Amino acid sequence: MIELIFSERCTGCTRCVTVCPSNVLALGDDGKPRIADQAACQTCFMCELYCHSDALYVHPDCEQAVSLDPARILASGLPGQYRRDSGWDEWAAEPRYTNQHWRMESIFALARELAPPSPSTDTGARHE
């Protein structure tokens, strides 16, 4: 379940908001994403995959939110681990990581198209 957004790392690109299939994220007043509906998180890690600045942390527990120390999570190197382990973006040429997510891109795109906007949190942030 999405747990942390590190605003100091966030570039405000909004890719995480756009790719989330269940509208968990919305734009805040500062133009950066905020967690709008944490309970809707499917723990799909799409937001982490598309965040080039590693500004998000999704905890693997998909059933309940957990209390985390942001400083410890940053120090642990966990932000960006899913992108790295998936061979995403700058890790694609790394032979230790095999990117197979490209096989799912059409399914991810369909999920984004079919996801209904969240009734109270949609601020027009979905930039397709």
Phi, psi and omega in degrees: 000140180298133184238322189223142168236122180267095187299330180291338177267336187292132178266352181078023182289338179069010178302321181298321179294317183293318186276344183296119183286349182236022174053042179288326184256149175218163178281136175274178180298336180274003180083004179252157182292152173223157177280112184262328182213074185303323182296339180278352182298129179265001182056044179274345178069011179301318180300319179294319180300320186270358180270100182291341181261006179051048183264003183238152172225120175254121178279142184293347178286110183269357183268327185208154176290150178236156179269123183233152174266110183306321180297320179292321179296316178299315182294334183285341183083007181293323177300125182093351183298320181295318177299314181297310183293339179270356181067040185266146175051241186294349179267357185299328181274353181284117184296341179287342185239125181253117180275111176249002182293337179303333179293338183261356188304319181293326177289319177299317181297318179297318179298319179295321180292322186275343182294125178287149176294145178291130188299318186254350185248354181287116180249023183077022187278346182282111182251088183272000000 
